[in-house]
Amino acid sequence: MKMVSLSGENYHFWKGKMKDLLFVKNMHLPIFRTQKPDSMSDEEWGFEHERVCGFIRHLDEPIYNLISHETHA
């Protein structure tokens, strides 16, 4: 999948594309839920956050420096 690179002028476009991509990849829960689902352990919930952060970091090089150390989506 090709992602639009984030710039100072296209945040709203980038945000919409990123939201769509996270839903398509079924990686949206850590972003759009404030509490973990009852069906997930704390370890699974932490893994999901790491997975989403890693996915976003590697999609777009300019965003990497902004979230390179993040572990919580």
C-alpha positions as a Markdown table, in Angstrom:
| # | Residue | x | y | z |
|---|---|---|---|---|
| 1 | Met | 0.0 | 0.0 | 0.0 |
| 2 | Lys | 1.2 | 3.5 | -0.8 |
| 3 | Met | 0.8 | 6.1 | 1.9 |
| 4 | Val | 0.9 | 9.9 | 1.3 |
| 5 | Ser | 3.9 | 11.4 | 3.0 |
| 6 | Leu | 3.0 | 13.8 | 5.8 |
| 7 | Ser | 3.9 | 17.4 | 5.3 |
| 8 | Gly | 3.0 | 20.7 | 6.9 |
| 9 | Glu | 0.4 | 21.3 | 4.3 |
| 10 | Asn | -1.5 | 18.0 | 4.0 |
| 11 | Tyr | -2.2 | 16.9 | 7.6 |
| 12 | His | -5.9 | 16.6 | 7.1 |
| 13 | Phe | -5.5 | 14.6 | 3.9 |
| 14 | Trp | -2.8 | 12.4 | 5.5 |
| 15 | Lys | -4.9 | 11.9 | 8.7 |
| 16 | Gly | -7.9 | 10.6 | 6.6 |
| 17 | Lys | -5.8 | 8.3 | 4.6 |
| 18 | Met | -4.1 | 6.9 | 7.7 |
| 19 | Lys | -7.5 | 6.4 | 9.4 |
| 20 | Asp | -8.8 | 4.4 | 6.4 |
| 21 | Leu | -5.6 | 2.4 | 6.2 |
| 22 | Leu | -5.7 | 1.5 | 9.9 |
| 23 | Phe | -9.3 | 0.3 | 9.6 |
| 24 | Val | -8.6 | -1.7 | 6.4 |
| 25 | Lys | -5.7 | -3.4 | 8.2 |
| 26 | Asn | -7.8 | -4.0 | 11.3 |
| 27 | Met | -5.3 | -2.0 | 13.4 |
| 28 | His | -7.7 | 0.7 | 14.5 |
| 29 | Leu | -8.6 | -0.4 | 18.1 |
| 30 | Pro | -5.5 | 1.1 | 19.9 |
| 31 | Ile | -6.1 | 4.4 | 18.2 |
| 32 | Phe | -9.9 | 4.8 | 18.5 |
| 33 | Arg | -10.6 | 3.0 | 21.8 |
| 34 | Thr | -9.7 | 4.5 | 25.2 |
| 35 | Gln | -9.9 | 1.2 | 27.1 |
| 36 | Lys | -8.8 | -2.3 | 26.1 |
| 37 | Pro | -11.5 | -4.8 | 25.1 |
| 38 | Asp | -12.4 | -7.2 | 27.9 |
| 39 | Ser | -11.5 | -10.1 | 25.6 |
| 40 | Met | -7.8 | -9.0 | 25.4 |
| 41 | Ser | -5.1 | -9.4 | 28.1 |
| 42 | Asp | -2.9 | -6.5 | 29.1 |
| 43 | Glu | -0.1 | -8.2 | 27.2 |
| 44 | Glu | -2.2 | -8.5 | 24.0 |
| 45 | Trp | -3.3 | -4.9 | 24.3 |
| 46 | Gly | 0.3 | -3.7 | 24.7 |
| 47 | Phe | 1.3 | -5.8 | 21.7 |
| 48 | Glu | -1.5 | -4.1 | 19.6 |
| 49 | His | -0.2 | -0.7 | 20.5 |
| 50 | Glu | 3.4 | -1.6 | 19.6 |
| 51 | Arg | 2.2 | -3.2 | 16.3 |
| 52 | Val | 0.2 | 0.0 | 15.3 |
| 53 | Cys | 3.1 | 2.3 | 16.2 |
| 54 | Gly | 5.5 | 0.2 | 14.2 |
| 55 | Phe | 3.2 | 0.1 | 11.2 |
| 56 | Ile | 2.8 | 3.9 | 11.2 |
| 57 | Arg | 6.5 | 4.5 | 11.7 |
| 58 | His | 7.4 | 2.4 | 8.7 |
| 59 | Leu | 4.8 | 3.7 | 6.4 |
| 60 | Asp | 6.0 | 7.2 | 6.3 |
| 61 | Glu | 9.6 | 8.4 | 6.8 |
| 62 | Pro | 8.8 | 12.0 | 7.9 |
| 63 | Ile | 6.5 | 10.7 | 10.7 |
| 64 | Tyr | 9.2 | 8.3 | 11.9 |
| 65 | Asn | 11.1 | 11.1 | 13.8 |
| 66 | Leu | 7.9 | 12.3 | 15.5 |
| 67 | Ile | 6.9 | 8.9 | 16.9 |
| 68 | Ser | 10.2 | 6.9 | 16.8 |
| 69 | His | 10.1 | 6.2 | 20.6 |
| 70 | Glu | 6.3 | 5.8 | 21.0 |
| 71 | Thr | 4.9 | 2.5 | 22.3 |
| 72 | His | 1.3 | 3.7 | 22.9 |
| 73 | Ala | -0.8 | 4.3 | 19.8 |
